[in-house]
Amino acid sequence: MIQIIISYKSIGIIHSPHKTLKGTPIQPKAAKDIEGTVEVFSEFVKGLKDIEGFSHIILLYHFHLVKNTTLLAKPFMDNEKHGIFAIRGPSRPNPIGISVVRLNEIYGNILHVQDIDIVDKTPLLDIKPYVPEFDKKIDVRIGWLEKKIYKLPKSKNDGRFR
């Protein structure tokens, strides 16, 4: 097996009212109407050209507060362990998070967003436009979550991933 070392540099910082892992909503749907900002570093501002026409954007970020990696974990909406690739928990071999948020407005290098489920001062890796024709799927199965998805609106990080 050949393992390749990859490194990324942050293109910005995500700011939110969520100051600690504990209590942070676990998905954007559970963070409805919560506002935050995405600060894009000056060297990357040109990359924001034409993004204002999109109502939603995809944020890719580094789970900077997570110190442990695991391949089996109990997700927030279940008490059974599942493989890390079958859940969206942060304690991953590559601690990369993804959230689709509403883009409200842009002032220079600051994107004002809502439905933010990300801890304050999280390093931003990338931004992509959300395009339903690319991203929305039909005939979707959601595995073990099918019996647990009703818990999402009230689910918060309880600190189990550190």
C-alpha positions as CSV (number, residue, x, y, z in Angstrom):
1,M,0.0,0.0,0.0
2,I,1.3,3.4,-1.0
3,Q,0.3,6.2,1.4
4,I,0.6,9.7,0.1
5,I,1.1,12.6,2.5
6,I,-1.1,15.6,1.6
7,S,-1.1,19.0,3.1
8,Y,-3.5,21.9,2.7
9,K,-3.4,25.5,3.8
10,S,-6.3,27.3,5.2
11,I,-7.9,29.9,2.8
12,G,-9.8,31.6,5.6
13,I,-11.5,31.3,9.0
14,I,-15.1,30.5,9.9
15,H,-16.7,32.6,12.6
16,S,-19.8,31.5,14.5
17,P,-21.6,31.9,17.8
18,H,-20.6,28.3,18.7
19,K,-17.5,28.8,21.0
20,T,-17.1,25.1,22.1
21,L,-17.8,21.7,20.5
22,K,-20.4,20.9,23.2
23,G,-23.8,22.4,22.3
24,T,-22.9,23.0,18.6
25,P,-25.7,21.9,16.2
26,I,-24.6,18.7,14.4
27,Q,-25.8,19.7,10.9
28,P,-26.9,22.9,9.1
29,K,-30.5,21.8,9.3
30,A,-30.2,21.7,13.1
31,A,-28.7,25.2,13.0
32,K,-31.6,26.8,11.2
33,D,-31.2,30.6,11.0
34,I,-28.0,30.7,13.1
35,E,-25.8,33.3,11.5
36,G,-22.0,33.4,11.1
37,T,-19.3,34.8,8.8
38,V,-16.6,33.3,6.6
39,E,-13.5,35.4,6.4
40,V,-11.5,34.6,3.2
41,F,-7.8,35.6,3.4
42,S,-6.9,38.5,1.1
43,E,-4.7,36.3,-1.2
44,F,-7.8,34.3,-2.1
45,V,-10.4,37.0,-2.5
46,K,-10.3,37.0,-6.3
47,G,-11.7,33.4,-6.1
48,L,-15.0,34.8,-4.8
49,K,-15.8,36.5,-8.1
50,D,-19.4,35.6,-9.1
51,I,-20.2,33.6,-6.0
52,E,-22.8,36.2,-4.9
53,G,-25.3,34.7,-7.5
54,F,-25.5,31.5,-5.4
55,S,-28.0,31.2,-2.6
56,H,-26.0,28.4,-0.9
57,I,-22.4,27.4,-0.7
58,I,-20.6,24.3,0.4
59,L,-17.9,24.9,3.1
60,L,-15.1,22.4,3.5
61,Y,-13.1,22.8,6.7
62,H,-10.7,21.3,9.1
63,F,-12.0,19.9,12.4
64,H,-9.2,21.7,14.3
65,L,-10.4,20.8,17.8
66,V,-10.6,17.0,17.3
67,K,-7.5,15.3,18.7
68,N,-8.5,11.6,18.4
69,T,-9.2,9.5,15.4
70,T,-11.3,6.4,15.4
71,L,-12.8,3.9,12.9
72,L,-15.8,3.0,15.0
73,A,-17.8,5.6,16.9
74,K,-21.2,6.3,18.4
75,P,-22.8,9.1,16.3
76,F,-24.8,11.9,18.0
77,M,-28.2,10.4,17.1
78,D,-27.5,6.8,18.1
79,N,-26.0,4.8,20.9
80,E,-24.6,2.0,18.7
81,K,-21.1,2.1,17.2
82,H,-20.9,2.5,13.4
83,G,-17.9,2.8,11.1
84,I,-16.6,6.3,10.8
85,F,-17.3,6.3,7.1
86,A,-21.0,5.6,7.8
87,I,-21.4,8.6,10.1
88,R,-20.5,12.3,9.9
89,G,-18.7,12.5,13.1
90,P,-15.5,14.6,13.3
91,S,-13.0,12.0,14.6
92,R,-11.9,10.9,11.2
93,P,-8.6,9.8,9.7
94,N,-8.7,13.1,7.7
95,P,-10.6,15.5,9.9
96,I,-12.5,17.3,7.1
97,G,-15.9,18.7,7.6
98,I,-18.5,19.8,5.1
99,S,-21.6,22.0,5.5
100,V,-24.1,23.5,3.1
101,V,-25.0,27.0,4.3
102,R,-27.1,29.9,3.0
103,L,-25.1,32.8,1.6
104,N,-26.8,36.0,2.6
105,E,-24.4,38.7,1.4
106,I,-20.7,39.5,0.8
107,Y,-18.7,42.5,2.0
108,G,-15.2,42.3,0.5
109,N,-13.6,39.2,1.9
110,I,-16.4,38.5,4.4
111,L,-19.3,36.1,3.5
112,H,-22.3,36.4,5.7
113,V,-24.0,33.0,6.1
114,Q,-26.7,31.3,8.0
115,D,-27.6,27.8,9.2
116,I,-24.0,27.5,10.4
117,D,-23.2,24.4,12.4
118,I,-19.4,25.0,12.7
119,V,-17.3,25.9,15.8
120,D,-15.9,29.5,15.9
121,K,-12.4,30.0,14.4
122,T,-12.5,26.8,12.3
123,P,-10.0,26.8,9.5
124,L,-11.6,27.0,6.0
125,L,-10.2,24.7,3.4
126,D,-12.4,25.4,0.4
127,I,-15.7,26.9,-0.8
128,K,-17.9,25.4,-3.6
129,P,-21.2,26.6,-5.0
130,Y,-24.2,24.4,-4.1
131,V,-26.0,23.4,-7.3
132,P,-29.1,21.2,-6.9
133,E,-28.7,19.7,-10.4
134,F,-25.2,18.5,-9.3
135,D,-25.7,17.8,-5.6
136,K,-29.4,16.8,-5.0
137,K,-30.0,13.1,-5.5
138,I,-33.3,11.1,-5.8
139,D,-34.0,7.5,-4.7
140,V,-31.7,8.0,-1.7
141,R,-31.2,5.5,1.2
142,I,-29.8,6.7,4.5
143,G,-28.9,3.4,6.1
144,W,-29.0,3.2,9.9
145,L,-30.1,6.9,10.1
146,E,-33.5,6.1,8.7
147,K,-34.8,5.2,12.2
148,K,-33.0,8.1,13.9
149,I,-33.3,11.1,11.5
150,Y,-36.3,12.5,13.5
151,K,-33.8,13.5,16.2
152,L,-31.9,15.9,13.9
153,P,-33.7,19.2,14.6
154,K,-32.8,19.1,18.3
155,S,-29.5,17.3,18.1
156,K,-26.4,19.1,19.5
157,N,-22.8,18.1,20.0
158,D,-22.6,16.5,23.4
159,G,-18.8,16.5,23.6
160,R,-18.4,12.8,22.7
161,F,-15.8,13.6,19.9
162,R,-12.7,15.2,21.2
